[in-house]
Amino acid sequence: MDDQQMDRQLNIHTGGEQMGFNASMHEHRFEVTPYAWLDRLFKEHTLKGSGRLVDFGSGKGRLNFFAHHVFGTPSAGVEVDPSLHEASLRNLKRFKGKADIEFINGYAQEYEIQPDDRWFYFFNPFSDPVFMTVIDRILASAADHPREIEVILFYPAIEYTDFLERRTAFELISDIALPVEADDPRERFLVYRLPRWD
């Protein structure tokens, strides 16, 4: 699946690279997940049932639009970079199809986890301390509003996986390798699930 063709089909523009530098050492550069790899993820791990998807470091909104295209999933994108956030809002206006998608410009650690937020996507958007803070907020939300929650990591940092596996109740339920030429063990999706606490 060609990225430009899919962007054209959805009437959006999500490619390109980030210009300039990040305002904080805790924020990582903008990179998009190729559509072909998102397609593989969603074929092997569907977003079934009710709930909302949250993409931390959502950039121009590719994951949000594609998840809606495939499943009709409501979603939110949290992006700290104002120019990328503006690009996502432009895409939302042009997107083919009515969508329950919200884009928020702000820091991930300040995002208020909503009771219907169920799936959380991370493509190494920020430093380990920020990731840990966000996960702690997700866990607090699960305690207040019991529900099944999943964390989806793409190209997972070892610090992310160690934290989830050693310091939380999240359990690895899916390991989706990608057909890439380079022998890089991080070229994969990992899906962690937090069972309902009630």
Salt bridges, closest charged atoms under 4 A:
ASP3 OD2 - ARG62 NH1 3.07
ASP39 OD2 - LYS43 NZ 3.03
GLU44 OE2 - ARG40 NE 3.70
GLU102 OE1 - ARG52 NH1 2.89
GLU112 OE1 - ARG137 NH2 3.82
ASP117 OD1 - ARG52 NE 2.80
GLU148 OE1 - ARG118 NH2 3.09
GLU148 OE1 - ARG193 NE 3.68
GLU150 OE1 - HIS45 NE2 2.67
GLU150 OE2 - ARG193 NH2 2.59
ASP175 OD1 - ARG188 NE 2.62
ASP198 OD2 - ARG196 NH2 2.66
